[in-house]
Amino acid sequence: MNAGLFPDVGGGYFLPRLGNQLGTYLALTGFRLKSRDVQKAGVATHFVESSKIEKLYKSLLSLSCPGPQDVSQVLNRYHEQNPIDKDKDFILQTHIDKIKNTFSGATVEEIFQNLERDGSEWALKQLDTMKKMSPTSMKVTLHQLREGAKLNLKDTLIMEYRISQGCVRGKDFREGVRAVLVDRDNTPSWDPPTLEGVTKEVLMSYFAPLPVDRELKL
C-alpha cells in the first residue's frame, strides 16, 4: 500500500482464504510475517531450515514414481524436524479477535470506523499506519480480496492483471515508487488524497475487462 500497489501474484486468492480476516489485515497494513509465522498464518504449508533445503531437494528427487502423499511425507518430515520457533506463539495470536472484528468491514471506511470504535492502542496504531497508505490502493485491495474469495486461481490472476494495468494508468504507483524507492523521502502525495475521493467509478475502472488482445492468457 505504501508503494501505491496491491498484493499481486495470487495474493487475491490466498489472502482471503487465511481466515479471521487475517489476509485483509496483512494486505491493508503491510504487516510482514517472518520465519515460522508465515506457515502459522497459513500462507506457507511447511517451514524448513534454509540449511536443509538442498537435502530436501535430494530427498524429493530420490522418490521413485512419487504421488502427492509421498511428497507430503517428505515435506512433513523436514517440517517437523525444524526446531526454529517451534514452540513460539504466532506473532499475531493475541490480536486475532480484534483483527477478525475490525477488518471484517465491507469497505475501507467501515474498517477505519471499526478501529476508531475499538480505540485500543493496537487499533489506533493500525489506523495510523493505514492513513499513510494510498487510499486508491486500499480500496482496490479490499475489493480484490472480497472478489478473490469467490474466484478460482485462474480468474483471480486475470483479475489481478487487470488491476496491474489500472495501477500503470493511475498516478499512485509511480508516486509510491518515487517516495519509497527513488527519492526515499517516504512522503508520497496520493491522488486522490482521501478515501472519499476514490469514487466507485474510479475503483471499478481497475477491474474492468481489457481489450481482448490485452487480457491475460492462461
C-alpha positions as CSV (number, residue, x, y, z in Angstrom):
1,M,0.0,0.0,0.0
2,N,2.8,2.4,0.8
3,A,4.1,1.9,-2.8
4,G,0.6,2.5,-4.3
5,L,0.3,-1.1,-5.5
6,F,-1.7,-4.2,-4.4
7,P,-0.9,-7.8,-3.3
8,D,-0.4,-9.4,-6.7
9,V,0.9,-12.8,-7.9
10,G,-2.1,-14.6,-6.4
11,G,-2.5,-12.5,-3.3
12,G,-6.1,-12.1,-4.1
13,Y,-6.6,-15.8,-4.0
14,F,-4.7,-17.0,-0.9
15,L,-5.1,-13.9,1.4
16,P,-8.9,-14.0,1.7
17,R,-8.6,-17.8,2.5
18,L,-6.5,-17.4,5.6
19,G,-9.5,-17.0,7.9
20,N,-10.3,-14.5,10.7
21,Q,-9.7,-11.6,8.2
22,L,-6.0,-12.1,8.7
23,G,-5.4,-11.7,4.9
24,T,-7.3,-8.4,4.9
25,Y,-5.2,-7.2,7.8
26,L,-1.9,-8.2,6.2
27,A,-2.9,-6.7,2.8
28,L,-4.1,-3.3,4.2
29,T,-1.5,-2.7,6.8
30,G,1.5,-4.2,5.1
31,F,2.4,-6.2,8.2
32,R,5.3,-8.5,7.4
33,L,5.4,-12.1,8.6
34,K,8.7,-13.8,9.1
35,S,10.1,-17.2,9.7
36,R,7.6,-19.8,11.0
37,D,4.9,-17.2,11.3
38,V,4.4,-17.4,7.5
39,Q,3.5,-21.1,8.0
40,K,1.5,-20.5,11.1
41,A,-0.6,-17.9,9.3
42,G,-1.4,-20.4,6.6
43,V,0.5,-18.6,3.8
44,A,3.0,-21.5,3.6
45,T,2.3,-25.2,4.1
46,H,5.7,-26.1,5.6
47,F,8.7,-24.4,7.2
48,V,12.2,-25.9,6.5
49,E,15.6,-24.6,7.7
50,S,17.5,-23.0,4.8
51,S,20.5,-25.2,5.6
52,K,18.3,-28.2,4.9
53,I,16.8,-27.1,1.6
54,E,19.4,-28.8,-0.6
55,K,19.0,-32.0,1.3
56,L,15.2,-31.7,0.9
57,Y,15.6,-31.3,-2.8
58,K,17.6,-34.5,-3.0
59,S,15.1,-36.4,-0.9
60,L,12.3,-35.3,-3.2
61,L,14.3,-36.2,-6.3
62,S,15.2,-39.6,-4.9
63,L,11.5,-40.6,-4.8
64,S,10.6,-43.3,-7.3
65,C,7.3,-42.5,-9.1
66,P,6.1,-40.3,-6.3
67,G,2.5,-39.4,-5.7
68,P,1.1,-36.4,-3.7
69,Q,1.2,-38.4,-0.5
70,D,4.9,-39.4,-1.0
71,V,5.8,-35.7,-1.5
72,S,3.8,-34.7,1.5
73,Q,5.5,-37.2,3.7
74,V,8.9,-35.9,2.8
75,L,7.9,-32.3,3.4
76,N,6.2,-33.1,6.6
77,R,9.3,-34.9,7.9
78,Y,11.6,-31.9,7.2
79,H,9.0,-29.5,8.6
80,E,8.6,-31.5,11.9
81,Q,12.4,-31.8,12.3
82,N,12.8,-28.0,12.1
83,P,13.3,-26.6,15.7
84,I,13.2,-22.9,14.8
85,D,10.5,-21.1,16.7
86,K,8.6,-24.4,17.0
87,D,7.2,-23.6,20.5
88,K,6.8,-19.9,19.9
89,D,3.2,-18.5,19.6
90,F,2.1,-17.0,16.4
91,I,3.1,-13.3,16.4
92,L,-0.5,-12.1,15.8
93,Q,-2.2,-14.6,18.1
94,T,-3.1,-12.1,20.8
95,H,-4.7,-9.8,18.2
96,I,-6.7,-12.4,16.2
97,D,-10.1,-11.5,17.7
98,K,-9.5,-7.8,17.1
99,I,-8.4,-8.4,13.6
100,K,-11.5,-10.5,12.9
101,N,-13.8,-7.9,14.4
102,T,-12.3,-4.8,12.9
103,F,-11.2,-5.9,9.5
104,S,-14.4,-7.6,8.6
105,G,-15.8,-4.3,7.3
106,A,-17.3,-4.2,3.8
107,T,-15.5,-1.0,3.0
108,V,-12.2,0.6,4.0
109,E,-14.2,3.4,5.6
110,E,-16.0,0.8,7.7
111,I,-12.7,-0.8,8.8
112,F,-11.5,2.7,9.8
113,Q,-14.7,3.2,11.9
114,N,-14.2,-0.2,13.5
115,L,-10.7,0.6,14.5
116,E,-11.7,4.0,15.9
117,R,-14.6,2.4,17.8
118,D,-12.2,-0.2,19.3
119,G,-9.9,2.6,20.5
120,S,-7.2,0.3,21.9
121,E,-3.5,1.2,21.5
122,W,-3.2,-1.6,18.9
123,A,-6.2,-0.5,16.9
124,L,-5.1,3.1,16.8
125,K,-1.7,2.0,15.7
126,Q,-3.2,0.1,12.7
127,L,-5.3,3.1,11.9
128,D,-2.3,5.4,11.9
129,T,-0.4,3.0,9.6
130,M,-3.3,2.8,7.1
131,K,-3.9,6.5,7.0
132,K,-0.4,6.8,5.4
133,M,-1.3,4.3,2.6
134,S,-2.6,5.1,-0.8
135,P,-6.4,5.5,-0.5
136,T,-6.9,4.1,-4.0
137,S,-4.7,1.1,-3.3
138,M,-6.5,0.3,-0.1
139,K,-9.9,0.4,-1.8
140,V,-8.7,-1.6,-4.8
141,T,-7.1,-4.2,-2.5
142,L,-10.1,-4.7,-0.3
143,H,-12.3,-5.2,-3.4
144,Q,-9.7,-7.5,-4.8
145,L,-9.7,-9.7,-1.7
146,R,-13.5,-9.8,-1.4
147,E,-13.8,-10.8,-5.1
148,G,-10.9,-13.2,-4.9
149,A,-12.6,-15.1,-2.1
150,K,-15.2,-16.2,-4.7
151,L,-12.9,-16.9,-7.7
152,N,-10.7,-19.8,-8.7
153,L,-6.9,-19.1,-9.1
154,K,-7.1,-18.6,-12.8
155,D,-9.8,-16.0,-12.7
156,T,-8.1,-14.3,-9.7
157,L,-4.8,-13.9,-11.8
158,I,-6.8,-12.5,-14.7
159,M,-8.4,-10.0,-12.3
160,E,-5.0,-9.1,-10.8
161,Y,-3.6,-8.5,-14.3
162,R,-6.4,-6.0,-15.0
163,I,-5.6,-4.3,-11.7
164,S,-2.0,-4.0,-12.6
165,Q,-2.9,-2.2,-15.8
166,G,-5.1,0.2,-13.8
167,C,-2.1,0.9,-11.5
168,V,0.1,1.7,-14.5
169,R,-2.6,4.1,-15.8
170,G,-3.0,5.7,-12.4
171,K,-0.7,8.1,-10.5
172,D,-0.2,6.4,-7.1
173,F,2.0,3.6,-8.2
174,R,4.5,6.0,-9.8
175,E,4.3,8.3,-6.8
176,G,4.8,5.4,-4.4
177,V,7.9,4.2,-6.2
178,R,9.2,7.7,-6.2
179,A,8.7,8.1,-2.4
180,V,9.8,4.7,-1.3
181,L,12.5,3.6,-3.9
182,V,13.7,6.7,-5.8
183,D,13.8,9.7,-3.6
184,R,13.2,7.7,-0.4
185,D,11.6,10.6,1.4
186,N,8.6,8.4,2.3
187,T,6.3,11.4,1.8
188,P,4.0,10.3,-1.1
189,S,1.4,12.7,-2.4
190,W,-1.5,10.4,-3.1
191,D,-4.1,11.3,-5.8
192,P,-6.8,11.4,-4.6
193,P,-5.5,12.0,-1.1
194,T,-8.7,10.7,0.7
195,L,-10.8,7.7,0.7
196,E,-13.8,9.8,-0.1
197,G,-12.1,10.9,-3.3
198,V,-11.9,7.3,-4.6
199,T,-15.3,7.0,-6.2
200,K,-17.0,3.8,-7.1
201,E,-16.3,4.6,-10.8
202,V,-12.6,5.0,-10.2
203,L,-12.5,1.8,-8.1
204,M,-14.3,-0.3,-10.7
205,S,-12.1,1.0,-13.5
206,Y,-9.3,-1.1,-12.1
207,F,-11.4,-4.3,-12.5
208,A,-12.8,-3.5,-16.0
209,P,-12.1,-6.1,-18.7
210,L,-9.3,-5.2,-21.1
211,P,-9.4,-5.3,-24.8
212,V,-9.3,-9.0,-25.9
213,D,-5.8,-8.8,-27.2
214,R,-4.5,-7.4,-23.9
215,E,-6.2,-9.8,-21.5
216,L,-4.0,-12.3,-19.6
217,K,-4.0,-15.6,-21.4
218,L,-3.7,-18.7,-19.1
